Amino acid sequence: MKKRARACVLTGLLGASAFAMAEEPASPHVLSANIGLASNYVFRGISQTGGEPAIQGGIDYSHRSGVYLGAWGSNVGWLTAFQGYQSGSMELDVYGGYRNAIGPASYDVGAIRYLYPGSKNGGGLPGAWTTEAYVSAGWKGLTARYAYSLSDAVFGVGPNADGSGYLDISGSLPVGETGLTLGAHWGTFTFRNVGAADYDDWKVSAAYDLGKLGKLGDGVTLGVAYTDTNADRRFWTQGNGEYLGKGTTTVSVSRAF
């Protein structure tokens, strides 16, 4: 009888402990990372690698409150071929902001700094480093985002280009439970005081979650996209004759952790 009572007490304590562990709240902090390989790095319709492959990766921190910080990097090719750098082949983005969702609606406000380390030539060319503030609003699979430039030069266009802006309207549609997501995008870039640089760009894309094929593919996404622009060929052709705004198909694979 005494042994049975002790066993019941022990069982009760273990059950209470397990229940307490199950009820322990999840951490409000989330840290994630990603790495990818693309056949071409295209940003806002303009090739950043002159049609060459890119290795990319980033790390992100987010808090349950909606605050987030992150950094992302890629190799680029336009610094020496278009911007007059003696050396430099890297882009590093650092950003932070606040985002939240209310039912099917979402919003995001933040700022981002695009850094391009390297050795610059003289000649007074506009700077490549760029700072933007942005705001976006979403409804289900549709998103509208506007980025406002705060720096004097904007991705090598300038000077006195602060106040330039980029409007991005995008949509995505998951195809049932297949793991396939279709996407479409239209954007327009308006450069203050440098009208020859203005252009529109558009994109259609498809992404497939390889996790649908088995556990080995968890977190891996295979993507393909076609992008094109109406960018002025004379302005957006780099020193080696490569037109950076031409229509192109890009294939990519990425892994999220």
N, C-alpha and C positions, 0 to 999 in steps of 0.2 A: 504494500500500500504506500509506504513512504517512498520507495523507489519510483513508483508510478507518479506520485505527486511531484517528485523532483524532475521527472521526465517531462511532465506537462508544463512545469515552470520554465524549463530549459527551452522547450518547443515554443512557448509563448514569447520568450525573450528573443529567440532567433527570428521568429516571425515578425516581431516588432522592429528588429534591426533591419531585416530585409525590406520591410515596408518603408522605413525611414530612408533607406538608400534609394528605393524606387522613386520616392517623392522629392529627392534632392533636386533643386532647380538647376537647369542647364546654365553653363557659363554665359554671361552677356557678351563675352569677347569671342570673336571668330577671326582666325588667321587662315588665309588660303593662298595658294600659289598656282601659277600656270606656266607652261613652256610650249612653244610651238615652232613649226617649220613651215614656211610659205614659199611658193615658187616665185613670188613677187610681192613686195610690200607696197600696197596701194593705200594712200591716205587722202580722203576727200577727193578721190578720182585721180590723183596725181601719184605717179610711181616715185617712191622714195629711194629705190635701189636701181633705177634705170633698167628694169626688167629682170634683174638678177634675184636669186633666192635670198631669203632672210631668216635668221634665227632670232626668236623673240621669247621674252619671258617676263613675268612680273610677280609681285607679292602684294597682298591686300590685307588690311585690317579693318574690321567693322565692329561696331558696338550696337547692342540691342536698341539703344536710343535712336539710331539712324546715322550717327557720325561715322565717317569712314576716312581712311588714309591709304595711299598706295603709291607704288612705283612700278614702272614698266620700261623695258628697253628693247632696242632692235638695232641691227646694223643698217646703215643707209649708204647711199652712193653719191648723193647730189652735192655734198659739201665741197668736194674737190672738183667735181665736173661742172657744177652750176654756180656755186657760191664762192669760188676762189680760195678755198682753204688749201694750205700747203699739205696738211694731213688732217684726218678726221673721218671716222666712219661709224659713229655711234650716235644714237638718239636715246636720251634718258628722260622720261616723263615722271614728274612728281605731282601728286594731286591730293585734294581733300575736299570734303563737303558734308552735306547732310541730305539724306533721302528718307522717304517714308511712303506708305501706301494707305489709302482709305478705300476699302472695298476694291473694285476693279481699277480705281484711279491711283496714280502714283506721281511723285514729283521729286526733283533732285536739284540742288543748288550747290555750286562749288567753284573751285579755281584750279587751274593746272599750269605748270611751268614746263615748257619743252626745252631741254638742255642739249646742246650739240658741242661737246668738248672737241678741242683740236687746235691746231696751229693755223692762224689766219694770215693771209697775205695782206699787204697794204692796199692802197687804192681807194679807200673810203667806201667799200661796198656795204650795203645794209647788213645788219646783224641777222643771224639765223635764230638766236634764242628768242622765244616767244612766250608771253604770258596771256592767259585768257581767263575770264570769268564766264560761267555758263549757268543756264537754267533749263530744265526740261520738264515736260508734263507728259504723262502717259495714260492711255485708256485701253485696258486689255492688251492687245498686241500692237497697238499704234503708239508711236512716240514722236513728239516734236521737241527739238533741242536747239537753243540758240547760244552761240559762243561769241563773246565780245572781246576784242583784243585790247589789252592794256599797255602793250609794249610799243615802242617807237617804230620798230621794224617787225614784220610778221612773216616768219618763215623765209627770210631773205628778201622780202618785198618791202620797200620803203625808200627813204625815211618818212617820218610824219604819217605813218600808216596806223597809228593808234586810233581806235574807233572803228576799225574794220570788223566785219561780222560774218559769221557762217551760220546759215539756217539748215538744219538737217531734219527731214521728215522720213521716218522709217516705219516699216510694218513687218511683222513675222506671223507665220501661221503654222502651227504644228499639224502634221497630217495624221490625225487619229493617234493611235498608240504605236505607230510604226517606228518612231525614233527619228523620223525625217521632219525637218523644219524648213519651210520656204520663206524667203525674205525679199523685200524690195525697198529701195531707198532713192530719194531725190534730195539734192543739196544745192545751195547757191552760195558762192563766196564773193563778197563785195569788199574790195580793198579801198580804203580811204586815200585819196590823192594819187592813186595809181590805177586808173580805170582800165588800162590795157591788161591788167592781171585778172580782172573779174572773169568768172566762169560759172557754169552750172555743171553738175555731175550727177550720174545715176548708176544704179547697180541692181542686179538681180542675183539671188544667191540661194544655195541649198546647203544644209548641214545635216549630217547623220550621226546620231549617237551610237558609237560602236559597242556600247554596253548592252545594246539589244541583242548582240550576237553571242554574248557570254561574259563571264566575270572578268576575263582577261582584258576586255575592252572598256571596263568601267572608267569613266572620266575622260575617255578619249573621243574626240569629235573630228570627223573628216568633213571638210568643206570645199565648195567650189563656188566661184563668183565671177560674173562678167561685169566690168565697169567701163564707163566711157564718159567723155566730157565734150564741151564745146570750147575748151580753153584755146586762146590765141596761140597758134603754132609758133609764131615768131617770138613771143614772150616766153613760152614754156618749153623751148628747146634748149638743152644744155650744150656746153662747149664742144662735146664730142658728136653733136648732131642728133642725139636721141631726144625725140619728142615725148615728154613725160605725161602728157594728157591723152594719149591715144587709147582706143578701146583695147582691153586686154582681159584674158581669162586667167584666173589665179586659183591654184589648188593649195590647200593647207591641211595640216593635221596638228591638233593641239591636245595637251593633256592637263587636266585640272586636278589639283591635290587638295 
